[in-house]
Amino acid sequence: MPNTVKVTIQPSQFPEKVRRDLLESLRRRRVNHKFHYDSLRQTQKWLALHQAYSPARNDADCRGIYEKSFAAAAARIKTCRVHVIGLGCGGGQKDTRLLKLLKHRGKEVFYTPCDVSAAMVLTARQTALSVVPKGNCFPFVCDLATAEDIHKCLVTRHLSLVTFFGMIPNFEPQLILPKLASLIRPRDFLLFGANLAPGNNYAAGVNRILPQYDNSLTRDWLMTFLLDLGVDRRDGDLRFDIENGRFNLKRIAAHFHFRRARQLEIDSETFKFKRGDSIQLFFSYRYTPERVRGILNRYDLKICEEWITKSEEEGVFLCRKL
Ligand SMILES: C[S@@+](CC[C@H](N)C(=O)[O-])C[C@H]1O[C@@H](n2cnc3c(N)ncnc32)[C@H](O)[C@@H]1O
């Protein structure tokens, strides 16, 4: 059939599972980040925010570290076929630059754009088609936080180059890193991009980047989830705080604090929020290069090379399995 696209949907994103995850997020008062990328409105708001604040979009030096990491990965890969797996691919811009470089080096390229959002994997596929033949592109929808056995779903015949850009801040490291490590075989490579806290003083560094989160575009994006469920803006306040997490990590967290009662009815379940209750909408762990090295090593991932921006706010790490 002309113009149709085959997209593989992993059970973690089947409608009944997504519904259960939504109810679970409300019961636990901790929102799975995937619900901030659900609707067209949320995607548009996130793209506006990304455009305004992402160093990869606004800082030539940051774009430069990605280019260097792509060139280094391509130089190390000796096989003639490479399969890029873009985990949390978003619009696929970075993955496509990587694929282009691999192709220029004479590699036959394959691509699996993987994201929780079907719209994102289709956008990433479209972007990548300038470089990858249609038959070598395998869009894959899954929730990396809850999917079981993703290493069985993402098996490739050729050497895999897995990209994990801008993803680590929004996951509990002890939950996502074992999954990520399970995807990397001894011959494969991982390109890992992390948002960092600048400077020598970790706490001061996290404080310094707080305005990148506590701003009107981010507030607007995060609030969309609650407003779509029936919460009113005047029901409370969205506040950003710095919290201590496991592994000596700090994160910026956003909670909505109710200043008046609100009741939500979803799937015949009632969720009652009282004045003084709160719900966690978002968190973002910030690492330092030492913390990235330590945590990757804990999961048997060895860093071969690394690139850090002059601002010290972003780093890319080329890794292999120990
Ligand atoms: C910060 S963006 C990063 C996009 C891209 N990698 C980049 O660096 O530009 C996060 C992406 O992760 C996706 N995402 C969020 N939660 C996810 C989950 N649980 N499983 C898979 N993808 C997820 C979002 O849809 C979004 O495209």
The ligand as an SDF file (V2000), in Angstrom:
LIG
                    3D

 27 29  0  0  0  0  0  0  0  0999 V2000
   14.4000   15.4620   26.1370 C   0  0  0  0  0  0  0  0  0  0  0  0
   13.7330   14.6480   24.7380 S   0  0  0  0  0  0  0  0  0  0  0  0
   15.2030   14.0800   23.9300 C   0  0  0  0  0  0  0  0  0  0  0  0
   15.0340   13.9830   22.4360 C   0  0  0  0  0  0  0  0  0  0  0  0
   16.3070   13.6660   21.6320 C   0  0  0  0  0  0  0  0  0  0  0  0
   16.9670   12.4570   22.0880 N   0  0  0  0  0  0  0  0  0  0  0  0
   17.2750   14.8420   21.6600 C   0  0  0  0  0  0  0  0  0  0  0  0
   18.3170   14.7400   22.3060 O   0  0  0  0  0  0  0  0  0  0  0  0
   16.9580   15.8610   21.0490 O   0  0  0  0  0  0  0  0  0  0  0  0
   13.0230   13.2830   25.4470 C   0  0  0  0  0  0  0  0  0  0  0  0
   12.3500   12.2970   24.4730 C   0  0  0  0  0  0  0  0  0  0  0  0
   12.1000   11.1040   25.2100 O   0  0  0  0  0  0  0  0  0  0  0  0
   10.8100   10.6280   24.9470 C   0  0  0  0  0  0  0  0  0  0  0  0
   10.4020    9.9000   26.1480 N   0  0  0  0  0  0  0  0  0  0  0  0
    9.9810   10.4180   27.3340 C   0  0  0  0  0  0  0  0  0  0  0  0
    9.7220    9.4310   28.2040 N   0  0  0  0  0  0  0  0  0  0  0  0
    9.9940    8.2740   27.5520 C   0  0  0  0  0  0  0  0  0  0  0  0
    9.8950    6.9100   27.9070 C   0  0  0  0  0  0  0  0  0  0  0  0
    9.4630    6.5560   29.1140 N   0  0  0  0  0  0  0  0  0  0  0  0
   10.2450    5.9660   26.9990 N   0  0  0  0  0  0  0  0  0  0  0  0
   10.6650    6.3370   25.7460 C   0  0  0  0  0  0  0  0  0  0  0  0
   10.7540    7.6180   25.3420 N   0  0  0  0  0  0  0  0  0  0  0  0
   10.4280    8.5590   26.2420 C   0  0  0  0  0  0  0  0  0  0  0  0
    9.9860   11.8400   24.6360 C   0  0  0  0  0  0  0  0  0  0  0  0
    8.8610   11.5380   23.8360 O   0  0  0  0  0  0  0  0  0  0  0  0
   11.0090   12.7350   23.9190 C   0  0  0  0  0  0  0  0  0  0  0  0
   11.0000   12.5270   22.5340 O   0  0  0  0  0  0  0  0  0  0  0  0
  1  2  1  0
  2  3  1  0
  2 10  1  0
  3  4  1  0
  4  5  1  0
  5  6  1  0
  5  7  1  0
  7  8  2  0
  7  9  1  0
 10 11  1  0
 11 12  1  0
 11 26  1  0
 12 13  1  0
 13 14  1  0
 13 24  1  0
 14 15  1  0
 14 23  1  0
 15 16  2  0
 16 17  1  0
 17 18  1  0
 17 23  2  0
 18 19  1  0
 18 20  2  0
 20 21  1  0
 21 22  2  0
 22 23  1  0
 24 25  1  0
 24 26  1  0
 26 27  1  0
M  CHG  2   2   1   9  -1
M  END
$$$$
